Amino acid sequence: MTVIGSAGFTLLLWGAVLAVSVVFLYEVYAIADEFGWISGKVGRTEKGKPGGES
């Protein structure tokens, strides 16, 4: 196994932190869109229900 230097480890660590942050922000955006906080619609939409269930 190859040993990486401190610069490589720093890039790897901050890259992982950035990737997790991007996924977290996307999840917040998706939840806000589902609840209508972004599109302006009140309440949950029907798109989240599989098979068109009521």
Secondary structure, 3 states (H helix, E strand, C coil): CCCCCHHHHHHHHHHHHHHHHHHHHHHHHHHHHHCCCCCCCCCCCHHHCHHHCC
